Amino acid sequence: MKRSRLARIAAVAAAVALAASGCTGTEQKSGPGTDGRIAYLDYGDFGGGSNPQANYNPYLDASRLGATEYVFEQLITYDNYGCQAKPWLATEWTWTDPQTLVWKLRQGVKWNDGKPFSADDVAFTYDMLKQHKALDTKGIWRYLSAVEATDPQTVTMRFAQPGAAAFTLFGEIKIVPKHVWSAVGDPVTFPNPEKPVGTGPFTVKAFNPQQLTLGRNADYWQADKVKVDELRFHKADGGGQIDQLKLSRGEYDTNAMFVPDIKKAYVDRDPENNKYWFPSGGSISVYMNLTKAPFNDTAFRKALVPAFNRQEIVDKAQLGYVKPASQTGLVVPGQAEWLPKDIPSQGVAGYDAARADADLTAAGYPKNGAGKRVGKDGKPIAFSFRVPGAWTDWVQAQRIIVANLTSLGFTVRAETPTPEAYENDRAIGNYDMLLGVHGGSCNMFRNFQEPLASDQSAPIGKKAVSNFVRWTDPRTDQLIDTLRTATDEAGQKAAVADLTRVMTEQVPVIPLWYGAKWFQYRTAKATGWPSEENPYAAPSDNLLIITNLRPTGTNAK
């Protein structure tokens, strides 16, 4: 498959989400740690680019090291599989009105230098992001108007507009100690290189450009849940094939990489201990230019929903690693709780060419005597279908999609432009049909706003922000605005339910399959990894995972 879209997504996930794609190179066995804990786990790459330096500034995404995910914490953490917010440095939160959010902080939390954590630290952190916009990489101050510590355990946040759409961001913004960072001259350039002070489960124990070692924080506020003494990260500079070989030899305890034939290359090497789970990410969908006929006809679009052989795409173009996507725009089964109960099969459409043929004919698009599908003007329907030529798995999917459409009597030109040309033409609306990606996050507002809101669109010839199909519908905009302002889950779920009906009944896009979140793990030392059988977290939910791992077998306490 060469350097496919799958492989390149995996590379990003390995470096940023899990920081897990290296090895020890020592072939060393891990004996019991202190008090029966696991002595160490081998993770992989720790970020920082090709020449990593000691940088533990949690806001410098391009150069920070992976240690920041374990040294610093946030007010809440998310189970990014089931999309559930978990209390963390905050134990509860209340919307007193749509523009005011009050947090109650956990008592007894200390920074790893022994000083107490308080609301002043939270208020300081958010104010620092306001004063130094380069640090506000999540854009939280697009929503906030003020943050104040109203007492040592309470933080009050005020928003310029209803702020519910920003809530998931609080699971991403790390809190730093005021007593350290208030003395920093320029936090934008501060690498925080020496003994970074955080509230998290680990501290930095040792670093060189090839290895980063974290040690368990014995004074962590939930230290009883951390059963690992060390995390060892190793710089992965050997390239994909070398890293895959190290994975197959059991030199990682966890990783996040694309591996061709994962069963043969990894699982079969040690079936008892080598495991993997590839939960679903965003939807890869058929985007139609809705300003053109026949794509501007709802009946035509609905008739196409069963026209695509999703399972064949999954098996042949995606190696069976992913799952067919739901027409609702949600990621199922992880987000199934957001689905209306009356949607069959969780919105996943099966392949039914006969039904597509019949529905197209009923909608006014019959075949002529030559077997060509004709439009309402009586002329054969011909259009192009584009994917970037460098994305080999998408090209393979394109072949299946074009064959499906051709069998229905359409004349389809398969085009494979450069990624840059594809992205530019998609943005300005210079296409007929192509593949695009949307959704997949726990921010339901963004999942629907980005591909469907009219304020994310633009006239043909102008670059759209993210609504590349040019979907314009007042009811959709109203529902998205309701989702933006709803502070209670019931109100949010009601808006999402109606938006899923827009997706199934009006079909602005046609989801085909989900992207994968790569995740391999070994149970030789540790059990309790998230899995398809126990999906309590996504592979990138580091704090949830490290507080759920337990020693294997005789190492258990």
N, C-alpha and C positions, 0 to 999 in steps of 0.2 A: 504493500500500500504506500510505500515511500513516505514522504512527509505530508501526510494527509491532514485534513482539518482535525480529525480525532487526535492525532499525535501532537499537533501544535497546541490544542486546548489542554492536553495532558501536561505539556511542559510548563504552561502557566500555572496550572493547578498545583503541580509539584513544588514549584518555587514559592508561591505566594500563599496558597490556602493551607497546605499541610506542612510546608517546608520539609518535605520528606522524599528525597530521592538520592541518597548517598549510601555509604557503607562504612563499616569499620576497617575492612581489609585485614582484620586480625584473626578471623575464624575462631574467636575466643568464646568459650561457653560462659553463660551468666549464672553464677551461683546465687544463693540467697543473699539478699541485702540485710540491712539492719532490721531487727525485730521481724524477720520473716518476709520483709518486702522484697520486691524485685530489685536486683542490684543495679541494672541499667537496661534501657531499651535503646536500640539503634534506629534512629530516624535517618533523614537524608539531608538534602541541601538546605542551607540556612539562609539563603538570599544574599543580598549585598552585591550582586553582580559578579563579574569575572575576577575582580580584585577586591574582595570584601575587607572592610575595615570595621573596627569595633564601633558600631553605631546602634544605640538602643533608644533612639528618639522614635516613639511609636507613630509619629505623624509623617515621617519621611518615608513614604511608601517605596520609593525607588531604591533607597540605599540601606534601609533599616535591616537588621538581622532578625531571623525568626524567633529569637528569644523573647521579643516584645510580646508575643502571643501568650507567654507563660509568666512573664514578670509583671505585666500590667493587666488590669481588669476594667470592666465597664459596669454601668449601673444594672443592666440586665444582660443576659446572654440568651441567644435564640437557639432552639432546636430548629435548624434550618432544613430539616426533612419534614417534620410535621407542622412547622411554622408556629411553634408555641414559645412565648416569652417566658423565661425562667428568672425568678428573683436572684440577684447576685449581690453586688454591693448595695443595691436597694432591695428592701424586702417587700415594699408595696408602693403603689402609685395610684393617684386619683386625679381624674379630670374634674376640677371644680366647675369649669365651664369650658367650651370648646377652644378657648385660647389660654387656659391656665392649667398647668400640670404640676402636681405636688408629689414629691418623692420623699419617702421615709427610708432612711439609711440603716444598714445593718449595724448593730452595736457590737463592740468588742473587736473590730477589725483594726489591725496595725500595719503600718508600713514595715518593710523588711529591715529597716534600721531601728525599729522599736517604737517609733513615734505613732501616736494615735491618728487614725483616719477620721475625717469629719466633713461636714457640709462645706466648710471653707475650702477644702481641697477641690470639691466638685465645682463650686462657683468659680474658683480661680482657674481651673482647667478650661471651662467654657468661655470665660472672659479672655483668656489667653488666645483661644482660637478666634475670638472676635477681633482682637487687637492685631493678630498676625494671620491674615487671610490665607497665606500660603500653607498654614497648618490645618486649615479647615477643609481637608480633602473630601469630607463627606457632605459639605455644603449645609451644615446645620444652621448657620446664621442666615440662610435664605428664609428660614422659618421663624427663628427666635427673635424676640425683641429685648428680653432681659432674663438674667439668671441670678438668683440671690439665695444666700444661706439665711433662712428665716429663723433657724436655731441650729445647735450643733448636729442634729440628726435629721434636719428637714431642709430640702432644697425646693424652691418654687421657680418654675420656668413659665415665662409669658411669651406668647407668640403674636406675631403681627397679624396673622389670620388664623382661622381654625387649624390646629396643628397635628391632627391625627395622622396625616399622611407622612409625617416625619418620624413617627414613633419607632420604627425599626432601626433608625440610625442610632438610637441610644444603646443598641446592642453592639455597636461597632466602635464607639468613641472611647478610647482608653483614658482613665483618670490618672493624673500625675500629682505628686506631692507638692503642695504650695511651698513648704519649707525648703525644698531643693530648687524648684524651677523659678521661684520669685527672685532668686539671686542670679539667674542666667541673663546675660546681656542681650543675646539675640537667640531666642529659641528656634528660629527658622534654620539656623546653621549649627545649632548645638547638637553634637553627636551623642551626648550622654554616655561617654565611653567607659567610665570607671564605676563599677559596682552600682548599676542602676537600681534606684529605689522604687519598688512597686508593692502592691498588695497581693500579688499572685502566688501560685503554688511553688514556683521555682525561682532561684537566683542564678546569676551568671557565675559559674565556677572557674571556667578557663576558656580562653579563645586564642586561636591562631588562624591564619587564612585557610587552613585545611580542616580544622575541627572546632566545634563549639560545644562546650559541655555545660549543662545546667544541673544544679544541685537542688534537692528537695528543700523547701522552706519549712523547717520544723515548727515555726510559729505561725504558719498560715492559718487563717480563720476556720478552715475545714481540713486541717492537716490529716485528720483521721481517715479521710477519703482518698488520700494520695498514697498509693502503695508502691511507688517507684522512687528509688533513691537518686537516679541520674537519668537524664536524657542526653544522648550523644548524637549530635548532628555532624555530618561529614560532607565536605564540599564535593559536589558531583560535577567533575570536569572531564569525565571520560567519554561523554556522549551517550546517546540512547542505547546502542547495542551493548556497551559495557555495563551500563546501569541495569539493563534487563538481565544480563548474565549474573550480576551480583544478586539481583532479586531472586533468580532461580536457584542460587546456591544457599539461600536462606540468610544472607548477610544483612537484611533489613528486618526489623520487626514490624514496620509499616512503611507504606510508600503510596505514591499517587502518580502512576505513569500508565501510558498506553502500551499494551503488550499484545502483539499478534498471537492468536491461539493461546489464550491465558491458561486454559486447562492443561495443555501439553507442556507449555513452557514453564509453568509455575505450579499449578495444583498437583499435577501428577508426580512432581519431584518429591513431594512430601504431603500426601493426601490428608494425613492426620492433622497437620499444622498449617499448611499453606491455604489461605482462604482469600476470597475477594468479594466485593460488593460494589456494584456500579449503579448507585441510585440516579434517578432522572434529574436532569437540569431543565434548561429552557426548551421551548418547542421550536423545532425546525418545521417551517410551514411554507405552503404555496402562497406566494404573494401575487395577486392579480392587480393590474393597473385599473382601478375602478373608474377612471375617467374615460375608458374605452369600452365600446361594445365588442363582444357580448358580456364582458366582465362586469358591466354596470347593471346587469339584470340579476336580481336576487334569485329568481327561479333557476337561472343558469348556474349560478354558484352553488346552490343547494344540490343540484343534480350532480355536481362534480364530487361531492363529499365521498361517496362510495366508489369513485372511479379509480382510486389509487391503491395499489397493492402494498400496503404499509408493511405487512409481515415480510414480503419479499425484500423490501428495502432494508428492513432490520437485519434479515439473515444474510443478504449478499453484500450490501454496501456498508453495513455497520457491524459485521462479524457476529451478529446475534447478541451484541453487548448491551443493546438499548431496547426500549419498548415503544410500541406504537403510541402516538400522542392522542389525547382527548380533544375533541372539537371544542370543548368548553373554554380552552385557553388555560386551564389549571393543570398542575402536575399531579397525576394520580398514580398510585393511591395516596401519596403523602398528604395532598391537600384535599382529600375526599370529603372532609368535614365541611368544606365550603361549597360542596355541590348540592344543588336541589335534589331532593330524593326521587323525583319523578323522571330524571334523565337516565335512560337505560344504558347499561354497560359502561357507566361512568363517562359517557360521551365518546368512547372509542369506537369509531366506525369500522366495520369490516369491509373487505373487498367484495364488491358486487357489481361487476361490469354490466350484467343484464339490467339491473335496477337503474344504473346510471344511464344506460341507453334509453330505457323507457321514460325516465324522468326528463331527459333532454328532449326527447320527441314531444312529450306532453307539454313542455315549456315553450315549444315553438321552434325547436332546433332539430329537425328530422334529418335523415340521410337521403341523399339523392340517388338516382339510378346507378351511379358509379360508386356508391358506398361512401361518399364524402358527406360529412356533417355540414349542413348549411345554416346560415343565419337567417334572421327575419327578412333580410333583403334578398334571400334566395341564392346568395353567393356562398361558395365553400368557405369555411372558417379556417384561416391560417394565422399562426402567430409564432413568436419565438419564445423559447424557454432558456433562461440564463442561469449559469452558476460559474463561480470563479474556476478557471481551468487548472489552477494550482492545487485546488482542494480535491484530491483524488477520490475520497469517499463520496463527496457530493456529486462528482462527475458520474460515479457508478450509480448513485441514486437517480441522477438525471436520466440515464439510459432507461431505467425501469419506468420512470414517470412518463417519458416521451413514448415509450412502447404502450403504456396504458392508454394514453390520450390518442395515439395513432389507431389503436384497435377500436376506438369509438368513432373513427372517421374524421378526426381533426388532422390537419397538416401542420406539423410542429417542427420548427427549426431549432436544433440544439446548438446553443452558442456558449462558448467558454472563454470569456474575456479575462484579462488580468484582474486580480483582486481590486486594484485601484480603479480600473474602469468600471467594474461591477458596482463598487460602492458609490462612485460618482453618479452613474446612471440610475441606480436605485434611489438616491437622494433627490434627483431632479425629476424623476418620473419618466425617464427615457427607457422604457421597457414594456413588454406585454405581460410576461409571467416570469417569476424567478423564485428562488428559495430565500427565505429570511428567517431570522431568529427573534423570538420575543418571550417575555415572561420568565418564569423559573425561580423568582425570588420570593421571599416572604412578605414583601411590600406589595399588597394587593392593589393599592392605588397605582403604583408604577407599572405593575404587570398589565393593567388595562389602559392606563393613560398613555403610555409610550406608543403602543401600536395603533390606538383607536381614537384618541382625543383630537378634535379638530384643531386645537391650538398647537399641536405637534406636526401638523401638515403644512403644505405650502402649495401655491399654484404650480402647475407643470412648468418646468424650466427653472424654478427656484428650489433651493435645497430644503427639504423637509427636515425637521429635527429627528423624528423617529416614526411618524405615521407615514410610511413610505407608500402605502396603498391608496392614500388620499381618501380614507373613510371619513365621511362627514354626515353626522346624524345627531340632531338636537337631543333625542332621547338618550343616546349614548353619552353625550356630554353632560347631561343632567345627572345620570347615574354615577359617572366618574366624579363629578363635583360632590355628590352625596357621599361617596366613598372618601373623598378628601376631608370632609368635615365630620364624619361620624366618629365619635369617641368610644362608643360601646361596641362590643363584638357583634351583638345582635343586629345593630344597624349596618355594620360593615358587611355581615354575611347576607343581609337582605339585598344590599346593593350589588354584591358579587353575584348572587343568584340571578338577578335580572341581567347582569352583564354576560353571564354564561348563556342566557337565552338569546341575547343579541348574537353571540357567536354561533349558536346552533340553528337559529331561525333565519338570520340574515347573512351569515357566513362572510364576514369581511375578509377573513383569511382562512386557510384550510391547513390545520396542523397535521403533520405526518408522523414524525417521530421525535423523541426527546434526546437531547444531548446527554452525555454520560458524565458523571463525576467519578473519576477513577479512584479506586481505593483497594490496596492489597494489605493484608495483615497476617501475622503469624501468631499462633496460640501456644508455641513452645514455652514461652516465658509468661505471657499475660493472656488472660481471658477478659471478656467484657467489652470487646470492640463492638461498635455498632454494626449491624448486619441486616440482611433482608428479614431474618427471623426476629431480630430485636432492633428495630430502626428508631432508637431513642435520640439519635443525632445524625447530622450529616457528616461526611468525612472531614470537613473543615472546622467542625465545632470542637476546637482543641480543649477548651476548659471542661466541657461536658465529658469528653472522652477520658481525659486524664483522671478525672474524679470518679470514673466508673470502672477503670481497669483493676484487676485483681491478679495476684500470683497464680500460676497454673500448678495444679497437682500438689506435690509435697511442699511447695513453697508457700502455700496458703496458710494464713495465720489461724 
